[in-house]
Amino acid sequence: MPEAEPVKPTIMVIFGGAGDLTWRKLVPAVYSLYLEGWIPEEFRVLGLDRQETSDQEFRQHLKDGVERFVKRSGPDVERWKEFADKLHFIQAEFSDAKAYRSLKKRIDDEMKSWDEQADCVFYLAVPPSVVPAVAKHLGQAGLTRDHDHTRVVVEKPFGRDRASARDLNQLLHEHLKEGQIYRIDHYLGKETVQNILAFRFGNALFEPIWDRRYIDHVQITVAERLGVGHRGSYYDNTGALRDMIQNHLMQILCLIAMEPPVSFRADEIRNRKVDVLRAVRPIPEHEVDRHAVRGQYGAGWIESEHVAAYRDEPDVRPDSNTPTFAALKLFVDNWRWQDVPFYLRTGKRLARRVSEIVIQFRPVPHQAFPADVASGWQPNSLWIQIQPNEGIRLRFQAKRIGLKMRLSPVDMRFSYDEAFEGRVPEAYETLLLDVMQGDATQFMRNDQIEVAWKIVMPVIHAWEADDAIEFPNYQAGTWGPQAAAGLIAQDGRSWYSPTPPAARPIRDENAQDE
Ligand code: BG6
């Protein structure tokens, strides 16, 4: 049952209603919210798309998505029937002004039958090139005029560089107030990402040592085992920097580096995050090689299965220069973080799917133990495990069992699975509920998006100006190109080997060979 009141009567219009996102993520998320009691009786999903589809076909297709993607025992026949009655399909061209006028009439009629003032959520699950037209038509048809009761959700990628993001923001602002725009980054809906705030600001223990005096450096790894699959044409024009670093990894960086907020109000949190991005030291274009490494996967083996090289994937150019791996070294120029490097890396077709953050603390100021006692010594580190094995580990030294004094690193662990009962909600459930309740805390504001682009632009420019003759430069199923080890090794450090599933991590000086 919900921990709060159900959302207000709502009509959710999904542009791209016949698309993959609606089928795979959006409707399964709304259905889960419905099962948990968040969705009121007065609720409609209007899926809008170009193709001709009846309500019945639409519902059948969505039922299939729910069966596949809702992680609970399939749709209960009765509950699904009740829910399915709320789903409707509208066939329309996104560029047809008349369709928006009919949509307005349909929404007005629907709302008239309800006693309460309803909210309207317009979800733009459409390719980025279509977003401006939909926003313009929504505005012109008067569908977004009620600033308090209409919201528009925009999927990533938001623009493809700083200039196009700024143009898109300007265009959206012609028809919408900033408070109506929900730019989604699904990483912010993940439980473990939200837990970074809880961990940092709900505890007094770590905040006093959360700065340059005690922290040596931070590593953020988002590794994927999957390749580009059927998204070749999107990905080949996007690449790892635009697809992952500019948004997901930057948001994680913000949560790790931000100052304590005064309150948990949306704009307070977003102000603290944007402060971090503004403080990131610009990477000079002529020094990109010292701060960034790119990679592209060649063929390889993953779990005994041979997988194709990126350039052999469907819809990918055979001479593609698109990076499927990117690593970056960033500094945050402020009092707290001066000269503490933040190493970020992400890639497709890596050895395992794992997202985690390692905070490495500085070594003890004086090593009093003789060398043989402290041979296995490691500085303290804190591991925030986003996925899988969701949890947190703190590594410290302990005396080994035995008659002699010998030190060994050991871990103190918190595991979501062990600590809490219940189902972990999907990121889209959390974020859709936030949109319906008008809480924009976990969404990106216009200035955040633009400054995040500003940080990566020198790297994008340098990489696009200069073809990577070394591509492909890592084998599928490894931890990325050798140069990524070099990026961190030039500072006398090494990547931590991501936590093996349900096993103890060991410091791996040569993670690339794993
Ligand atoms: C998406 C990217 O935003 O995030 C994908 O476009 C990527 O390329 C995905 O695979 C990763 O998300 P998750 O939740 O599986 O880590």
Boltz pocket constraint, residues with backbone or C-beta under 6 A from the ligand:
constraints:
  - pocket:
      binder: B
      contacts: [[A, 224], [A, 243]]
      max_distance: 6.0
